[in-house]
Amino acid sequence: MDKEYNGSGYGGGGGGGYDGPHRRPFGRRPVTDYTSSMLQWMRHRQPRYKGGGRMEMERPSPSYIVDMLPPSAKPQNAADSVPAKLLHSSLNKVKHPINVVKWTPEGRRLLTGSSIGEFTLWNGMGFNFETISQAHDSAVRAAAWSHSEDWLISSEQHGFVKYWQPTFNNVKVVQAHGFNDAVRDLAFSPNDSKFVTASDDKTLKIFDFAGGTEESVLTGHSWDAKTVDWHPSKGLLVSGSKDHDVKLWDPRTGRCLTTLHGHKNTISKTKFEPNRGQLLATAAQDQTARIFDLRMMRDICLLRGNQDKIATLAWHPIHSSLLSTGGADGSICHFLLDEPNTPPGMAASTSIPPYDSADPASVPAQTIFPAHTIKYAHDFAVWSIDWHPLGHILASGSNDRATRFWTRPRPGETDCFSDKYHLGDAAAETQGAWDRRGGRKVMREDEEQELEDEADGLQDQKMPVKQPMLPGIPGLDMPTNGTGDEHPTRRYPNIPNIPPPPPNLPNGLAGMDPEQFKAMLASGTLPPPPPQFGGSLPPPPPNFDMSKLPPGLLLPGFQPPPGMPLPPPPGSLVGLPGIDADGSGLGAGGVRRRGPLPSQEQSLMEEQRRGKYRIAR
């Protein structure tokens, strides 16, 4: 489905293995464009009762890349959407662990939330940096888009929930839980009128979205509530806690409907299947995940294969049988619920689905192993994963401070299965699929490219907080009454309360009746203003030297008061920078002269000293 242009990648992401020193052409980056695949499918698709389409079947050859189709074109072939190939690794300039990754509803950008409260937006096709903003004062813990795609809510370590518009303009802040109780997860109701939060204070809270007010508190867990989800079409909540229990709730009454047992450690994630809503997936720190059928109210699948605690999981948006998990060891596993992938030597009785048994209520859950595992996807724990709305890219955020994008290999590509993300650094280097020096060099080039993108990107410019003040001149209070009898007091410290000078009104006008003043103004009989300082300029301040005034300030023929020296003539300023012999500072023809401009060679040397234009193009 993905057409890659200018793709080089590293570790087998876009070539045929390592074959010597690698240098990526300057200014080129991997780009994944799904437009042609979508247009081809929309052009040739047919109703399902007519066969679904007339496209040729894909085969493992590079010539069939042009025939790749989006996951929506093959809803029954979930194996074609397993993301086994790395597209790009994105890093911030200032690196911090990534706690949340979330695609925007239209799929054009990826939103990531870090451990210091920053929101970062990455382009969904070129994977380059776009913008960054300080969204929270503490670590971002969860984020959820509304079903109408008009709102985003996010939570943080200190119990706050914030409302965001699609333009990431913060419009409201709600103190959902205590300052020391982190909001671990949240979810919208099917009609977006309410949302629910799960917190370390062992409670779930339901809020009215429009008013931001708390409506009910759901209590029942005996330890920290770690995750919560709202059914996509029904009034049903599911929550997981540190007490190893999974509970189903009625949001109308706040009553616990049932408790699902089966895990033996902290529940890290619970998620309803988004398409039909008949299945519930739960992941725990006991290295297993379980699939519950809500119609049978029991677990039907037991997902094994993770070598460490499972930190998160995500359903595929198109294929209901594809589920991905992220582990604490940095691995990502992809499970196909209709393919058990039983290892050789294991009893076949555990791979029988309950639906096919004679007694579905008592038969043990079917054990399913990963269809594909990226063992070294990240260096540390994978905290969050999220699928692109079209289902062709999986994004992952980790404690190693990297955000990575994964997709399905193109027809004929097999080198991606022998890169360092599948084999590890040492094994990939032994097989010649990855070079440590070359990998570091390419990583430095990627970081330099990210720095350039960040320098060119849009950064959040915060306006200073406006201090409340009354209308008028800043720093002065308004009179306490309308008569103006009382003197205004100054707002700033260290300034004495000096009363203002009396108004200098003409003779007889001070204290005049307003009606009499209005009549004199209408008749034009107002007396002239009194002369100022006897008809001459006021005397200069003591010890004032008029020679310090610049030339040309005084009018020709001006006579200063007695005792005041005249300024020097213009010719006496010769010798100062930019002043010619005539004191005008102008060259021939009245044009101001300036220093010579640097040559092209000097300009190039200056740019090279700044670290630019060192690579030959």
Number of C-alpha atoms within 10 A of each C-alpha: 25 24 17 18 14 14 18 22 20 29 30 24 26 22 16 13 21 20 11 10 11 15 11 16 12 11 8 12 20 20 21 20 16 18 12 17 20 19 13 16 19 13 10 11 16 13 8 8 6 9 9 13 16 11 13 9 9 17 14 12 11 13 11 15 19 16 19 25 24 23 22 16 17 16 14 13 13 20 19 19 23 26 25 23 26 25 27 24 19 19 19 16 15 7 12 19 21 29 24 26 26 24 23 19 17 11 17 16 22 24 18 25 30 26 22 19 23 19 21 22 24 20 16 23 18 18 24 25 27 19 19 20 17 17 23 22 14 19 22 29 24 24 22 19 21 19 15 10 14 13 16 21 22 24 29 27 26 21 23 22 25 20 18 19 15 13 9 13 11 14 9 13 15 16 15 25 22 15 13 12 19 26 30 23 24 26 26 24 23 18 13 18 13 20 23 26 28 29 27 21 19 19 21 28 20 25 21 15 17 9 11 19 14 17 12 16 14 19 15 13 20 14 18 21 31 27 27 27 25 24 20 20 13 13 13 17 23 24 28 30 28 21 18 22 21 25 19 19 20 16 20 11 9 16 13 16 12 13 14 16 12 16 20 14 18 23 28 26 26 27 24 24 22 18 15 10 16 15 20 22 22 28 27 26 22 18 20 22 28 23 23 20 15 13 8 12 14 20 23 23 25 23 25 16 18 23 14 17 22 31 23 27 27 22 23 25 20 22 22 21 18 21 22 23 26 30 27 23 20 24 24 28 25 23 25 22 24 13 14 22 16 16 10 7 6 9 9 13 11 18 20 18 20 19 12 9 12 9 10 15 15 10 17 20 22 22 22 26 22 22 18 19 22 22 20 18 26 25 17 18 24 32 24 25 27 24 23 22 17 16 21 24 25 25 24 27 29 28 21 18 22 20 27 20 23 21 21 21 24 23 18 13 18 16 17 23 18 20 27 25 24 21 17 16 18 13 15 22 17 10 14 15 23 25 24 13 11 17 19 12 17 20 15 12 15 20 17 13 19 21 18 14 16 18 14 12 16 14 14 11 8 8 6 6 6 6 6 6 11 11 9 9 9 10 12 15 16 16 13 12 8 8 7 10 9 11 14 16 17 16 12 9 7 7 9 9 12 10 10 8 6 7 7 10 11 13 11 8 14 11 8 9 9 10 9 11 14 11 12 13 11 10 8 9 10 14 11 8 10 12 9 9 9 8 8 9 10 10 11 13 7 6 7 10 13 14 13 11 12 13 14 10 8 13 7 7 6 8 10 14 12 7 7 15 13 15 16 14 12 15 14 11 17 15 11 11 8 14 17 15 14 13 17 15 16 16 14 7 6 9 9 12 11 9 5 6 8 10 9 9 9 11 12 14 14 13 13 12 11 10 9 11 12 10 7 6 7
